[in-house]
């Protein structure tokens, strides 16, 4: 009869495992020493005596104790590690043995793994998550749902990502949005989910989905041309060891905006993925390669100082700048027909002088294109100096009690119609508000011609006096008549604009049923436009519509419709002396003198002390 014993199976298997381990362990052969032969003499050694040496006792120091404890601790850790390693090895060996001997256990483990895997897939599919190891724009989207993945992509795109644009030698970095690139995060997340498990185990990259706003990209590139473009370098000159040498011309480069936009559109995905864009550049050759034909002319100019005079027609003052020789030589280039001016470095110098002027008055500046043209002409003609004009910008006036449009215009020396044009939305029939800001146009608008700096006419309305200066010296003064109260002469800084020995004028007061009567003026010089088409100026005697002369008997008091009238012989004298562009300064209670000549004239007029020989 067989008796069933439940524990026998496990006991037998344990014995089998032990036996298997013993079979793996090699059996050490037993070594047996043969007994010595009777005739063999054996050397008998006395047992080794252990000698004990007693060392003097020394107290254990703190450092020694720490070393001893450290060594002991290290040994304990090593021992513990070995024990754990041995145990894990035994467990692993037992597990492998069970899998080999019982297929049901292996099948169960495989089924469990498959079950976990299927559960993982189902969870990812139902929750809309991206499978592991799927990447886009350097971001691991694995395990993210759509909202999380889109947020992660947007954060990288708008925050850390930058497009490097290069022309082979230089590089500019911009944000993708500044280049007009728009990321479609929704489509990218859909593409990432469609990858499935293709990213396991080596990873899978999803390409960016990008669109382009062409207008934004074009605007950025057009603005970038100021930095990317390199002008062709015509042959020039430089100092080397106190010797002027010629520098051959070299090619320039210009950004081809149209072709770069085409390249960007065709490779938009690659640009977004690699974050780099190669700019398309066009090579431009210089006009002149050889500097030697104008070497002698360059040496002559470079051997002397070059004077740049900045003339302010309002104050009649001149600023003088003298560049050092290295700076001046850097402006010289060989032109097609003569030595010429290199515009870019000279414009930079002009900007520096403008900044210096603005430290004194924020309205002052030098106009670069005007300065370049005048300096180029001077160099081509071999002149060692050039006169530039100092300009003024618009200004802002804050309305004060009692202000009106006409009063503001007279205060700043501009025509009222120009003030109206500068403030197109202002209704001047409505009272101005205190502290309201009014744009005052630049007084440069009153000076359309090149100023004649050494001649200046000063008119003082309160004393009805006129003063004539040349090179700062008074050469004549006399009494005049200015506009009546209902047609006043406008104060300000003007210049002689025109000459006419005989001119005609009129006024609404002379208009009737048969039309408007006119009067005739002699030795007329226009100085400013009161309204479009109506010019006020200097003149002599007036022949009225009725045939009566007016002039010599009316000077010294306001009597005109805005002009400045002198006695006829004085008017002719002024007419023949004043060139087109001669400066005119009309001062009043509202408009103070701007120049030294104006201040001197005002002092003489107020004191009544006229200089000897002035012609008063």
C-alpha positions as CSV (number, residue, x, y, z in Angstrom):
1,X,0.0,0.0,0.0
2,X,1.3,3.5,-1.0
3,X,1.1,6.2,1.6
4,X,0.8,9.8,0.3
5,X,3.0,12.2,2.1
6,X,2.6,15.9,1.0
7,X,5.9,17.2,2.3
8,X,7.9,14.6,0.6
9,X,7.9,16.4,-2.7
10,X,9.2,19.7,-1.4
11,X,11.7,17.9,0.7
12,X,13.0,15.9,-2.3
13,X,13.2,19.1,-4.3
14,X,15.2,20.8,-1.7
15,X,17.6,17.8,-1.6
16,X,17.9,18.0,-5.4
17,X,18.8,21.7,-5.2
18,X,21.4,21.0,-2.6
19,X,22.8,18.2,-4.7
20,X,22.9,20.5,-7.7
21,X,24.8,23.1,-5.8
22,X,27.3,20.4,-4.6
23,X,27.8,19.2,-8.1
24,X,28.7,22.7,-9.1
25,X,31.3,22.9,-6.3
26,X,34.5,21.1,-7.2
27,X,35.6,18.4,-4.7
28,X,39.0,19.0,-3.3
29,X,41.2,15.9,-3.4
30,X,42.3,14.5,-0.1
31,X,46.1,14.4,0.4
32,X,47.5,11.5,2.5
33,X,51.0,11.7,3.8
34,X,52.9,8.4,3.6
35,X,54.5,7.2,6.8
36,X,58.3,7.6,6.8
37,X,60.4,4.6,6.3
38,X,62.2,3.1,9.2
39,X,65.5,4.0,7.7
40,X,64.6,7.6,7.1
41,X,65.8,9.9,9.6
42,X,63.4,12.6,10.3
43,X,64.4,15.9,11.7
44,X,62.5,16.5,14.8
45,X,61.9,20.1,15.5
46,X,61.0,21.4,18.8
47,X,57.7,23.1,19.0
48,X,57.9,26.8,18.2
49,X,57.8,28.8,21.4
50,X,55.7,32.0,21.1
51,X,57.7,34.9,22.6
52,X,55.6,37.5,24.1
53,X,56.9,41.1,24.1
54,X,55.2,43.5,26.3
55,X,55.2,47.0,24.9
56,X,54.8,50.0,27.1
57,X,51.1,51.1,27.2
58,X,50.3,54.3,25.4
59,X,47.0,56.1,25.8
60,X,44.9,56.0,22.6
61,X,44.4,59.5,21.1
62,X,41.1,60.8,19.6
63,X,42.5,60.6,16.0
64,X,43.7,57.1,16.5
65,X,40.4,56.1,17.9
66,X,38.6,57.6,14.9
67,X,40.9,55.7,12.5
68,X,40.2,52.5,14.4
69,X,36.5,53.0,14.3
70,X,36.5,53.9,10.7
71,X,38.5,50.8,9.8
72,X,36.1,48.7,11.9
73,X,33.1,50.3,10.3
74,X,34.4,49.8,6.8
75,X,35.1,46.1,7.5
76,X,31.5,45.7,8.8
77,X,30.1,47.3,5.7
78,X,32.1,45.1,3.4
79,X,31.1,42.0,5.3
80,X,27.4,43.0,5.2
81,X,27.7,43.7,1.4
82,X,29.1,40.3,0.8
83,X,26.4,38.6,2.8
84,X,23.6,40.4,0.9
85,X,25.3,39.6,-2.4
86,X,25.5,35.9,-1.6
87,X,21.9,35.8,-0.6
88,X,20.8,37.5,-3.8
89,X,22.9,35.1,-5.8
90,X,21.2,32.1,-4.1
91,X,17.8,33.6,-4.7
92,X,18.5,34.1,-8.4
93,X,19.9,30.6,-8.8
94,X,16.8,29.2,-7.1
95,X,14.5,31.2,-9.4
96,X,16.3,30.0,-12.5
97,X,16.1,26.4,-11.3
98,X,12.4,26.7,-10.7
99,X,11.8,28.1,-14.1
100,X,13.7,25.2,-15.7
101,X,12.1,22.5,-13.8
102,X,8.5,23.8,-13.7
103,X,7.2,25.4,-17.0
104,X,4.0,26.5,-15.2
105,X,5.9,29.1,-13.2
106,X,7.5,30.5,-16.4
107,X,4.2,30.6,-18.2
108,X,2.7,32.4,-15.2
109,X,5.4,35.0,-15.2
110,X,5.1,35.6,-19.0
111,X,1.3,35.9,-18.6
112,X,1.8,38.5,-15.8
113,X,4.2,40.5,-17.9
114,X,1.8,40.4,-20.8
115,X,-1.1,41.4,-18.6
116,X,0.9,44.4,-17.2
117,X,1.8,45.4,-20.7
118,X,-1.7,45.2,-21.9
119,X,-2.9,47.2,-18.9
120,X,-0.3,49.9,-19.6
121,X,-1.4,50.1,-23.3
122,X,-5.1,50.3,-22.4
123,X,-4.4,53.0,-19.8
124,X,-2.4,55.1,-22.2
125,X,-5.0,54.8,-24.9
126,X,-8.0,55.6,-22.8
127,X,-6.2,58.6,-21.1
128,X,-4.8,59.9,-24.4
129,X,-1.2,59.8,-23.3
130,X,1.8,59.6,-25.5
131,X,3.7,56.3,-25.3
132,X,7.2,56.2,-23.8
133,X,10.4,57.6,-25.4
134,X,8.7,59.8,-28.0
135,X,10.5,63.1,-28.5
136,X,9.8,66.4,-30.1
137,X,11.9,69.7,-30.0
138,X,14.2,68.0,-27.5
139,X,11.2,67.3,-25.1
140,X,10.4,63.7,-24.0
141,X,6.6,63.6,-24.4
142,X,6.3,60.0,-23.1
143,X,3.5,59.7,-20.5
144,X,2.0,63.2,-21.2
145,X,-1.6,63.7,-22.1
146,X,-2.5,66.2,-24.9
147,X,-2.8,69.2,-22.7
148,X,0.5,68.5,-20.9
149,X,2.3,67.8,-24.2
150,X,1.1,70.9,-25.9
151,X,2.0,73.1,-22.9
152,X,5.5,71.5,-22.8
153,X,6.0,72.2,-26.6
154,X,4.8,75.8,-26.3
155,X,7.0,76.5,-23.4
156,X,10.1,75.3,-25.3
157,X,9.0,77.1,-28.5
158,X,8.2,80.4,-26.9
159,X,10.9,80.4,-24.2
160,X,14.1,78.5,-24.8
161,X,14.1,77.9,-28.6
162,X,16.0,80.3,-30.9
163,X,16.8,80.3,-34.6
164,X,20.4,81.0,-35.5
165,X,20.6,82.9,-38.8
166,X,24.1,83.0,-40.3
167,X,25.8,84.2,-43.5
168,X,28.8,81.9,-43.1
169,X,30.9,84.3,-41.0
170,X,28.4,86.0,-38.7
171,X,25.4,84.9,-36.7
172,X,22.2,86.5,-35.5
173,X,19.8,84.9,-33.1
174,X,16.0,85.5,-33.2
175,X,12.9,83.9,-31.6
176,X,10.9,81.8,-34.0
177,X,7.8,84.0,-33.5
178,X,9.8,87.1,-34.5
179,X,10.6,85.2,-37.8
180,X,6.9,84.6,-38.4
181,X,7.1,80.9,-37.5
182,X,4.0,79.4,-35.9
183,X,4.1,76.0,-34.2
184,X,1.0,73.7,-34.5
185,X,1.2,71.9,-31.1
186,X,-2.1,70.1,-31.6
187,X,-0.9,68.3,-34.8
188,X,2.4,67.5,-33.2
189,X,0.8,65.8,-30.2
190,X,-1.4,63.9,-32.6
191,X,1.7,62.8,-34.5
192,X,3.4,61.8,-31.3
193,X,0.4,59.6,-30.2
194,X,0.3,58.0,-33.6
195,X,3.9,56.8,-33.1
196,X,2.7,54.2,-30.6
197,X,5.4,52.0,-29.1
198,X,7.9,52.7,-31.9
199,X,10.0,54.7,-29.4
200,X,10.7,51.6,-27.2
201,X,13.5,51.1,-26.5
202,X,15.6,53.4,-28.7
203,X,13.4,56.5,-28.9
204,X,11.4,58.2,-31.7
205,X,11.6,61.8,-32.9
206,X,8.5,63.7,-34.1
207,X,9.2,66.5,-36.6
208,X,7.9,70.0,-35.9
209,X,4.7,71.1,-37.6
210,X,5.2,74.8,-38.5
211,X,3.5,77.5,-40.6
212,X,5.0,80.8,-41.7
213,X,3.7,84.4,-41.7
214,X,5.6,85.7,-44.7
215,X,5.0,89.4,-44.0
216,X,6.5,89.1,-40.5
217,X,9.5,87.2,-41.8
218,X,10.0,89.8,-44.5
219,X,9.8,92.7,-42.1
220,X,12.4,91.1,-39.8
221,X,14.8,90.5,-42.7
222,X,14.5,94.0,-44.1
223,X,15.3,95.4,-40.7
224,X,18.2,93.0,-40.4
225,X,19.8,94.3,-43.6
226,X,21.2,97.2,-41.6
227,X,23.4,94.7,-39.8
228,X,24.0,92.1,-42.5
229,X,24.8,94.3,-45.4
230,X,28.5,95.1,-46.0
231,X,29.0,97.8,-48.6
232,X,31.7,97.2,-51.3
233,X,34.9,98.9,-50.2
234,X,36.3,101.2,-52.9
235,X,40.0,101.6,-52.8
236,X,41.1,103.8,-49.9
237,X,44.0,104.9,-47.7
238,X,45.4,104.6,-44.2
239,X,48.3,105.6,-42.1
240,X,51.0,103.0,-41.5
241,X,54.2,104.0,-39.6
242,X,53.6,107.7,-40.4
243,X,53.2,106.9,-44.0
244,X,50.1,107.1,-46.2
245,X,49.5,103.9,-48.1
246,X,46.8,102.8,-50.5
247,X,44.3,100.0,-49.6
248,X,42.8,98.0,-52.5
249,X,39.1,97.7,-52.9
250,X,37.2,94.7,-51.7
251,X,33.8,93.1,-52.3
252,X,30.6,93.7,-50.3
253,X,27.7,91.5,-49.4
254,X,24.0,92.2,-49.3
255,X,21.2,90.1,-47.8
256,X,18.9,88.7,-50.6
257,X,15.6,89.0,-48.7
258,X,13.5,87.4,-51.5
259,X,15.7,84.3,-51.9
260,X,16.1,83.8,-48.2
261,X,12.3,83.9,-47.8
262,X,12.0,81.2,-50.5
263,X,14.6,79.1,-48.7
264,X,12.8,79.5,-45.4
265,X,9.5,78.4,-46.9
266,X,11.0,75.4,-48.6
267,X,12.8,74.1,-45.5
268,X,10.6,75.4,-42.8
269,X,10.4,72.0,-40.9
270,X,14.2,71.5,-41.0
271,X,14.8,75.1,-39.8
272,X,12.5,74.5,-36.8
273,X,14.1,71.1,-36.1
274,X,17.7,72.2,-36.4
275,X,17.1,75.8,-35.3
276,X,19.4,77.3,-38.0
277,X,18.8,79.2,-41.2
278,X,21.4,80.0,-43.8
279,X,21.0,83.5,-45.2
280,X,21.3,84.0,-48.9
281,X,23.9,86.7,-49.6
282,X,24.6,88.6,-52.8
283,X,28.2,89.6,-53.6
284,X,28.7,93.2,-54.8
285,X,32.0,94.3,-56.4
286,X,33.5,97.8,-55.7
287,X,33.6,100.5,-58.3
288,X,37.3,101.2,-57.8
289,X,40.0,98.7,-56.9
290,X,43.2,100.7,-57.4
291,X,44.0,103.6,-54.9
292,X,47.1,104.8,-56.7
293,X,45.6,107.3,-59.3
294,X,44.6,109.7,-56.5
295,X,47.5,109.0,-54.0
296,X,49.0,112.5,-54.5
297,X,45.7,114.2,-53.9
298,X,45.1,112.1,-50.8
299,X,48.6,112.9,-49.5
300,X,48.0,116.7,-49.9
301,X,44.7,116.6,-48.1
302,X,45.9,114.3,-45.3
303,X,48.9,116.5,-44.7
304,X,46.7,119.4,-43.4
305,X,43.9,119.8,-40.8
306,X,40.4,119.3,-42.1
307,X,37.9,121.8,-40.5
308,X,34.2,121.0,-40.1
309,X,32.3,124.1,-39.2
310,X,28.8,123.7,-37.9
311,X,26.8,126.9,-38.4
312,X,23.7,127.7,-36.3
313,X,21.7,130.3,-38.3
314,X,19.4,131.1,-35.4
315,X,22.2,132.1,-33.0
316,X,24.7,133.0,-35.7
317,X,27.3,130.8,-33.8
318,X,29.7,128.4,-35.3
319,X,31.1,125.2,-33.8
320,X,34.4,123.8,-35.2
321,X,35.4,120.2,-35.3
322,X,38.8,119.0,-36.4
323,X,39.1,115.2,-36.9
324,X,42.5,113.5,-36.2
325,X,44.4,112.4,-39.3
326,X,43.6,108.7,-38.9
327,X,39.9,109.5,-38.8
328,X,40.0,111.9,-41.7
329,X,42.0,109.4,-43.9
330,X,39.4,106.7,-43.2
331,X,36.9,109.0,-44.9
332,X,38.9,109.1,-48.2
333,X,38.2,106.8,-51.0
334,X,39.2,106.6,-54.7
335,X,36.2,107.6,-56.8
336,X,35.7,107.0,-60.5
337,X,36.8,110.5,-61.5
338,X,38.5,112.0,-58.4
339,X,39.2,111.5,-54.7
340,X,35.9,111.2,-52.9
341,X,34.2,110.7,-49.5
342,X,33.5,107.3,-47.9
343,X,30.0,107.9,-46.5
344,X,29.6,105.4,-43.8
345,X,32.5,106.3,-41.4
346,X,31.8,110.0,-42.0
347,X,28.1,109.6,-41.1
348,X,29.2,107.9,-37.9
349,X,31.3,111.0,-37.1
350,X,28.4,113.3,-37.8
351,X,26.2,111.3,-35.5
352,X,28.8,111.7,-32.7
353,X,28.8,115.5,-33.2
354,X,25.0,115.5,-33.1
355,X,25.1,113.7,-29.8
356,X,27.5,116.3,-28.5
357,X,25.2,119.1,-29.6
358,X,22.2,117.5,-27.9
359,X,24.0,117.6,-24.6
360,X,23.6,121.4,-24.9
361,X,20.2,121.5,-26.6
362,X,18.1,118.4,-27.4
363,X,16.6,120.1,-30.5
364,X,19.9,120.5,-32.3
365,X,21.2,118.1,-34.9
366,X,23.3,117.7,-38.1
367,X,21.4,116.3,-41.1
368,X,23.5,113.3,-42.2
369,X,22.7,113.3,-46.0
370,X,23.2,117.1,-46.2
371,X,26.5,116.8,-44.3
372,X,27.7,113.9,-46.6
373,X,27.0,115.8,-49.8
374,X,28.8,118.9,-48.6
375,X,31.8,117.0,-47.3
376,X,32.1,115.0,-50.5
377,X,32.0,118.2,-52.6
378,X,34.7,119.7,-50.5
379,X,37.0,116.7,-50.8
380,X,36.4,116.4,-54.6
381,X,37.4,120.0,-54.9
382,X,40.5,119.6,-52.7
383,X,39.2,122.0,-50.0
384,X,40.3,121.4,-46.4
385,X,37.1,122.7,-44.8
386,X,33.4,122.3,-45.0
387,X,30.5,124.3,-43.4
388,X,27.5,122.3,-42.2
389,X,24.2,123.7,-41.0
390,X,22.9,122.9,-37.5
391,X,19.2,122.1,-37.7
392,X,16.4,122.2,-35.1
393,X,13.7,119.6,-34.4
394,X,10.1,120.2,-33.6
395,X,9.3,121.2,-30.0
396,X,6.4,121.0,-27.6
397,X,4.7,124.0,-26.0
398,X,2.5,123.6,-22.9
399,X,-0.3,126.1,-23.0
400,X,-0.1,128.9,-20.4
401,X,-2.8,131.4,-19.3
402,X,-3.5,133.9,-22.1
403,X,-2.1,131.8,-24.9
404,X,-3.6,131.7,-28.3
405,X,-2.4,130.2,-31.6
406,X,-1.1,133.5,-32.9
407,X,0.7,134.3,-29.7
408,X,2.4,130.8,-29.6
409,X,3.5,131.3,-33.3
410,X,5.0,134.7,-32.6
411,X,6.7,133.4,-29.4
412,X,8.5,130.7,-31.4
413,X,9.1,132.7,-34.6
414,X,7.0,130.5,-37.0
415,X,4.0,131.4,-39.2
416,X,0.6,130.6,-37.7
417,X,-0.4,128.5,-40.7
418,X,2.7,126.3,-40.1
419,X,1.5,125.9,-36.5
420,X,-1.9,124.8,-37.8
421,X,-0.3,122.2,-40.1
422,X,1.7,120.8,-37.2
423,X,-1.5,120.3,-35.2
424,X,-4.1,119.2,-37.8
425,X,-6.7,118.0,-35.3
426,X,-6.8,121.2,-33.3
427,X,-9.7,123.5,-33.5
428,X,-8.1,126.9,-33.0
429,X,-11.5,128.6,-32.5
430,X,-11.9,126.8,-29.2
431,X,-10.0,128.1,-26.2
432,X,-6.8,126.3,-25.4
433,X,-6.6,124.3,-22.2
434,X,-3.9,125.0,-19.6
435,X,-1.0,122.6,-19.9
436,X,-2.3,121.3,-23.3
437,X,0.6,120.2,-25.5
438,X,1.0,122.0,-28.8
439,X,3.5,120.8,-31.4
440,X,5.6,123.7,-32.5
441,X,7.1,123.1,-36.0
442,X,10.9,123.4,-36.5
443,X,11.9,127.0,-37.3
444,X,14.0,125.5,-40.1
445,X,10.9,125.6,-42.2
446,X,11.3,129.4,-42.3
447,X,14.9,129.0,-43.8
448,X,14.6,127.1,-47.1
449,X,17.8,128.5,-48.5
450,X,21.5,127.9,-47.6
451,X,22.2,130.6,-45.0
452,X,24.6,133.4,-45.8
453,X,26.4,133.3,-42.4
454,X,28.4,136.6,-42.6
455,X,25.5,138.9,-43.3
456,X,22.6,139.7,-40.9
457,X,19.8,142.2,-40.7
458,X,18.2,142.9,-37.3
459,X,14.8,144.5,-37.0
460,X,13.5,145.7,-33.6
461,X,9.7,146.1,-33.8
462,X,9.2,148.1,-30.5
463,X,11.7,150.9,-31.6
464,X,11.0,150.6,-35.3
465,X,14.7,150.3,-36.0
466,X,16.8,148.3,-38.5
467,X,20.4,147.3,-38.1
468,X,22.8,145.9,-40.7
469,X,25.8,143.7,-39.8
470,X,28.5,142.2,-41.9
471,X,31.1,139.8,-40.4
472,X,29.8,140.8,-36.9
473,X,30.4,144.6,-37.5
474,X,27.6,147.1,-37.7
475,X,27.6,148.8,-41.2
476,X,24.3,150.7,-41.0
477,X,21.1,151.4,-39.1
478,X,17.9,153.5,-39.7
479,X,14.2,153.8,-38.8
480,X,11.6,151.7,-40.5
481,X,7.9,151.0,-40.5
482,X,6.5,147.6,-39.6
483,X,2.9,146.1,-39.8
484,X,0.0,147.8,-38.1
485,X,-1.8,146.1,-35.2
486,X,-4.4,144.4,-37.4
487,X,-1.7,143.2,-39.8
488,X,1.5,142.8,-37.7
489,X,4.9,141.9,-38.8
490,X,5.8,138.4,-37.5
491,X,9.0,138.1,-35.3
492,X,11.4,135.3,-35.9
493,X,14.5,134.2,-37.7
494,X,14.1,134.5,-41.5
495,X,16.3,135.0,-44.6
496,X,16.1,136.9,-47.9
497,X,14.2,134.7,-50.3
498,X,13.7,136.8,-53.4
499,X,14.5,140.1,-55.1
500,X,12.2,142.3,-57.2
501,X,12.9,146.0,-58.0
502,X,9.2,146.5,-58.5
503,X,6.5,144.4,-56.8
504,X,2.7,144.7,-56.3
505,X,0.6,144.2,-53.2
506,X,-2.9,144.4,-52.1
507,X,-5.2,144.1,-49.1
508,X,-8.9,143.3,-48.5
509,X,-9.4,146.9,-47.4
510,X,-8.8,147.9,-51.0
511,X,-11.3,145.5,-52.4
512,X,-14.7,146.8,-53.7
513,X,-17.3,146.1,-56.3
514,X,-14.8,146.8,-59.1
515,X,-12.3,144.3,-57.6
516,X,-9.2,144.8,-55.4
517,X,-6.9,147.7,-55.8
518,X,-3.2,147.1,-55.7
519,X,-0.2,149.2,-54.8
520,X,3.4,149.2,-56.1
521,X,6.5,148.6,-54.0
522,X,10.0,149.4,-54.9
523,X,13.2,147.4,-54.0
524,X,11.2,144.5,-52.6
525,X,12.9,141.5,-50.9
526,X,10.6,138.7,-49.7
527,X,11.6,137.2,-46.3
528,X,8.7,134.9,-45.1
529,X,5.3,133.6,-46.2
530,X,2.6,134.9,-43.9
531,X,0.0,132.6,-45.5
532,X,0.4,130.5,-48.6
533,X,0.8,132.8,-51.5
534,X,1.3,136.0,-49.4
535,X,4.9,137.0,-48.8
536,X,6.0,139.8,-46.4
537,X,9.4,141.4,-46.9
538,X,11.5,144.6,-47.1
539,X,10.7,147.4,-49.5
540,X,11.0,151.1,-50.1
541,X,8.5,153.7,-51.2
542,X,4.9,152.6,-52.1
543,X,2.8,154.0,-54.9
544,X,-0.8,153.8,-53.6
545,X,-3.8,153.1,-56.0
546,X,-4.8,156.7,-56.0
547,X,-1.3,157.8,-57.2
548,X,0.0,159.0,-53.8
549,X,3.5,158.0,-52.6
550,X,4.0,156.6,-49.1
551,X,7.4,156.0,-47.5
552,X,9.7,158.8,-46.4
553,X,7.1,160.5,-44.2
554,X,5.8,157.4,-42.5
555,X,9.0,155.6,-41.3
556,X,9.4,155.3,-37.5
557,X,5.9,154.0,-36.8
558,X,3.8,150.9,-37.7
559,X,2.2,151.7,-41.1
560,X,2.3,148.6,-43.3
561,X,0.3,145.4,-43.8
562,X,3.1,143.3,-42.4
563,X,6.2,144.3,-44.4
564,X,9.2,146.3,-43.3
565,X,9.4,149.6,-45.1
566,X,12.5,151.9,-45.3
567,X,13.0,155.2,-47.0
568,X,13.5,154.6,-50.7
569,X,17.2,155.2,-50.9
570,X,17.8,153.0,-47.8
571,X,15.7,150.3,-49.3
572,X,17.7,150.4,-52.5
573,X,21.0,150.2,-50.5
574,X,19.7,147.2,-48.5
575,X,18.4,145.6,-51.7
576,X,21.8,145.7,-53.4
577,X,23.7,144.6,-50.3
578,X,21.7,141.6,-49.2
579,X,22.3,138.3,-51.0
580,X,19.7,135.5,-51.3
581,X,19.9,133.6,-48.0
582,X,21.1,136.7,-45.9
583,X,19.9,136.1,-42.4
584,X,17.1,138.3,-41.0
585,X,16.3,138.5,-37.2
586,X,13.1,140.3,-36.2
587,X,12.7,140.8,-32.5
588,X,9.7,141.9,-30.4
589,X,8.3,141.8,-26.9
590,X,7.4,138.1,-27.5
591,X,10.5,137.0,-29.4
592,X,13.8,137.8,-27.7
593,X,17.1,138.3,-29.6
594,X,18.8,135.0,-30.6
595,X,22.2,136.2,-31.8
596,X,24.9,138.4,-30.4
597,X,24.1,141.0,-33.1
598,X,20.5,141.0,-32.1
599,X,21.3,141.5,-28.4
600,X,23.7,144.3,-29.3
601,X,21.1,146.0,-31.5
602,X,18.5,145.7,-28.8
603,X,20.9,147.3,-26.2
604,X,21.5,150.2,-28.6
605,X,17.9,150.6,-29.4
606,X,16.7,150.6,-25.8
607,X,19.5,153.0,-24.7
608,X,19.2,155.4,-27.6
609,X,22.9,155.4,-27.9
610,X,23.8,154.7,-31.6
611,X,27.4,153.9,-32.5
612,X,29.3,156.5,-34.4
613,X,29.2,156.2,-38.2
614,X,26.4,153.6,-38.2
615,X,24.3,155.6,-40.6
616,X,21.5,156.3,-38.1
